[in-house]
Amino acid sequence: MLRIQILIFLTFALIGFSCRPEKSPITSPRKVWTPDQANAWYATKGWLRGSDFIPSSAINQLEMWQAETFDTVTIDRELRWAKDIGFNSMRVYLHHAAWRQDPQAFFHRVDHYLKISDRHGILTMFTLFDDCWNPLFQIGRQPDPKPGIHNSGWLRDPGDALYQDSTLMPVLEEYVKAVLTRFGNDERILLWDLYNEPGNSGYGDRSIPLLKNVFAWARSVNPSQPLSVGYWNDDLKEINRICLEESDVITYHNYNEPSAHQRLIDTLRTLNKPLLCTEYMARTRGSRFQNILPMLKQQNIAAYNWGFVSGKTNTIYAWSDPRPDGSEPPVWFHDILRKDGSPYDTSETNLIRKLTTGEK
């Protein structure tokens, strides 16, 4: 069914000439990139690879970005480790509540992060909104991790607040436009991943208004970087249509074993745009570095596994397999390194280095 929907969409798509979007001010929102534009951009990037990144000292996006817990020492150390195994970009979540506290101070911290990542030769893909995990957020001190519980403190953004506060949508518009105005021509930023897994947590089509708005708001700023929202659930038909039609390049999530992952790749390839896998690698589900990363490299698909250094997010534990005693699971679900920088599995880090740096 998805293949048919994509082919119908392609039948009516307009194919333009290859060029980078203009950076000069415009009076109307820029259009979605054509395949020629998208592929011309991608051709300049080489093979992109990295992780979804949060420092091990942060339980969620607010703990990462609030002034009191913005941990540049850990960020610098862990991004150096990322460079050492051959990663060249990271996917990083923001949160509008951290911006709302003090926009200029928030921008200063974002710029500081980008200076650190740039020093290590790592591009950044920022994610603005998210429909996953805890429905409500609170500024200030964040909770301690619940032992053995995957992402026990991760936050949706805006989450249930969007449906409880009728004044929030204009605030979110201001946030998106302010962030992209400030950083929309920043060469340290690879891509704007506008909304993680819209419709998750039972929201379904309730997420469509924000999904449509965030594309419109971002496009009105006309950033030089591409805009995208990842395909992640076959059942969300209208959300999928919007994501695929509105994204400049195609991002997607897949935690399945290779044959199922390849079927999704084959379907998305019909859009004739670059593919970036922004979430994969869940060891107990058959998605591993050994069987997925070489496949993505061979097909020049950008590869971002979930999790880098095991820490307060508890993502070494599987989604539906809690270990309340907090003991280490026999097989890690996500993550690559322990907090001291040593690998969970040296065969994995050796493979990553071989594929990314050519080291044996």
N, C-alpha and C positions, 0 to 999 in steps of 0.2 A: 504493500500500500504506500509506504514512504517513497519507494522508487517512482511510482506513478505520480504522486504529488509533486515530486521534484521535477519530473519530466514535463508535467503540465506547466509548472512555473517557468521552466527554461524555454518552453515554446513561445511564451509571451515576453520573455526578457529582452531588453534592448542592449545590444552589444556596442560599446563605444570604442573610441580610440585610446591607445595606450599613452597614459601620461600620469604624472603625480598630481594630486589635488593641489590647487593654488593655495598658498599660505596668506595671500592678501585678504583684507577684509571683504566680506560679501554681504549682500542685502537679503539673501534668502538662503535657507539651509542647503548645504551641498548634497548632491545625489549619492546614492549608494555606488561604490566603486564597481566598475565593470570587471569581468574576468581579466581583461587585458591590463587594467590598472592594478588589480590585486596581484597578478602574477609578476608584473614588473616590479612592484614593491618587494615581493617575496624573493625574487631573484637576487636582490642585493644583500640578503640576510644570511646566506649559508644555512647549514642545518642547525636549527634552534633546539636546544635541549636544556632541561633543568627540572626543578621541583616546584610544587606549591609550597611557598615558604612562609613560616612564621618563626621567630626565634624561639628556642626551647624554653626561654624564661617567660613566655607569654601564653596564657590560656586561651586568649581570644583577640579579636581585632582591637578592642579598646585597650587592653593591657599592652598591646604592641605600640599603640599610637598616643596614648595619654602621656602628658608631660612627666608625671611622677614615675612612670614605668617604661619610658622609652629607652631601651637598653642598647646603646650603640656599641658597647664593648662586645656583647654577645652577637649582635648583628654582624659586626666586622669580622669576628672570629669565624662565625659559621659561613659567611659568604666567602671567606678565604678558603675554607674547606671545600666549598662548592666549586670554586675555581680550580682547586688542586685535582679534583677528579674529572674535570673537563666540562663542567656546566658553563653555559654562556648567557643564560637568562633565567629569571625566576618569576613566578606568578604570585602576586602579593595582594592581600585584601585590605581595603580601607574601611572606615565606618563613619557615617555622616555625623554621629554624635560627637566624635572626637573633633571634627571640624567645627561643629556648632558651639563647642565650649569656647574656642578662641581661634577663629579662622587663620589669622596671620601666624600664630604660634604653630598651629597644625601644619601650615604650608612650610614653615621653617623646618619642622621635623621631617616632612616628606622630602624636602630638598636635601637635608642631611643624609637621609637614607640613600637617596640617589647618588650623592657624592661617594658614599661608601661603596655602593654596588658598582658604580662606574670605575672606581679605583681598582676593583677586582675584575674589570672587563665583563660585567654582567648587566645585561639589559633587564628592564622591569616591565612586566605586564600587570597593570593595576586592575583590580576588580572592585566595582563601586557598590553594588547591592547584592544581597544574598537571601535565599529563602530556606536555608538549612539550619537545623538544630534549634537552639533556645529561642522562644517567640518574643521575649521581652528583654530589653537591655537597660542598664542603669549605669550612668557615669560614676566615676569614682573607683574605689577599690573593687576589684573583681574577685569572684569566688575562688576558693582553692579547688583543685581537681578532685573529682570523686574517684576513689581508687578503682582502677580497672575498668573505667567507663570511657568509651570512645568519645572524644570531643565533648566532654561533660559541660564545658563552659563556653563553647562556641556560640556566636550570636547571629541571628538573622538581622538583616538590615534592609528596610525598617521593621520588618516583622509585624506583629499584631498592632503595633502603634499606628500603622497606616490606617487601620480600620477603626481605631479608637479615637483618633484625633483628626478632625476634619480640616485643621489648619496645616497638617504636615506636608501635603503634596507640594504647596508652594515653597516650603523650606527645602525639600528635596530638589526641586528645580534650581533654586539658588545654589545649592551645594554642587550639583553636577556642573552647572555653568561656571561657577567659580573655580572649581578644580581644573576643568578643561581649558578655561581661559588662562589660568596660571601656567599650566604645564602642556598645553596642546601643541606646542612646537618644540618640546624638549626632546632632544635626540637620545637621551638616556632612557626614554620610555618607548617600548616596542609597540604596544597595542593597548587599547582600552577595552577590557572585558566588562561590559556594562552591568551585567546582572547574572549572578551565579544561580543556575538551576531554578529559573522562574517556574512557579507552580508546585514546587516541592512542599513538604510538610502539610499536605492536604489542601493547599491554597488553590490548586488547579487554575481554572480560567480567571479566578479573582486577581491573579497577578498580571493579567493582560493590560489593564490601564497603565500601571507603572512601567511595564515593558515597552509599550508604545511610546510613553512619554520620555523615557530615558533615551531612546533612540532619537526622538525629535529634539530634545534638549541638547544632546551631544552634537548632533549634526548641525544645529544652529550656530554652534561655536566654530565649526569648521576646523577641527584639529588636523594636523598633518599625519598623525598616526591613524591606522585603521580602527574601526569600531566593530565589535562583535558581541554576540551572546551565544553561548554554547548549546548545541543540540545534546540532550541528555536522556530523554524519555520518549520512546516510540508512541506512547499513548496520548501525549499532549498535542493533539493534531493542530489546533489553531496556534498555540504557542510555537510549535515547530515551524509552521508556515511563516510566522512573523520573524523568527530568528533567522531562518534561511534567506528570506527575501531582504531583510534589512542589514544583514552583516556584510561588511566589506570583504572580510576573509572568513572562512568557515572554521569555527572551533567546535570541539565536541568532547564528551566524556565517554569512556568505555572501560569497565572493569572486568570484562569477560575474557575468556580464553581466546587464543589466536584466531580460530576459524570464525567465531562470532564477531570478533573485532574486525577481521578482514571484510566480512559481509557489509558492515556499516561503512567502512572505507570505500568499498566498491560503489555503494549507493551514493555517498556524498561526493564522490569523484565526478558524478554526472553534472555537478554544478560548475565544473571547470574553474574552480578557484582553489587557492592554497588551502591545505588542511593543517590544523594545529590541534593535536590531542592535548587538552589542558588538564585532564585527569585520567590516570590509569594506574595500574600496579596495586593489586590486592592479592597477596600471595596465596591465601587460602581459597580464593575463587579462581585460581588458575591464570591470573594475570601477573606475570613476573618479568623482571628485567631480562632474564635469559630468553624468554619466548616472545616478548613484545618489542623491546627496544631495538634489536636488530631489524625486525620487520619494519618499524617506523623509519629507521635510518635508510633502509634500502629504498623506500618509497618517498623519501624526502618529506616526511611528515614531522612537524615539530612535536617534541615529546616532553611532557611535564607530568612526572609521577606525583602522587599526593604524599607529602611529608618528606622532610630532610633529616633533621636531628630530633631524636626522640626527646620529648619534653612534656610540658604541662598539658598539651592537647590530648595526650594519651592515645594517639592514633596507632600505636603498636597493637592495640586491642581492636578486634573486629567490631563492626557495627552492631551485630546481634549476638555477640559472645562475650558478655561482661565477665570480669574476674574480680569480684568484690574484695578479695583479699589483697589485690594489687600485685600479685605475683606475675612475673614475666611469662607471657604465653609461650608455648613451645615453638610456635611459628609467628613471627611478627606479621601483622596485617599490612601496615604501611611503614614508612621511614627507612632511612639508610644507615645513619650513624648514631652511635651512642653520644651522650653528652660530653664525653672526653674526646670525641672525634674519631674513635675507633669504629670500624665498620661492624654492623650486625653480621654481615656475611662477606668475607673478603673476596669470594668468587664473584659477587655482584659488583663490588667496587672495581675489581680488576677488569671485568667486562666493560663497565662504564668507561674506564680510562682507555681501554683498547679502542672502543668505538668512537670516543670523542677526541682523544689526543694521539692515538696511534701507539701508545705505550703498551708493551707486552705485560 
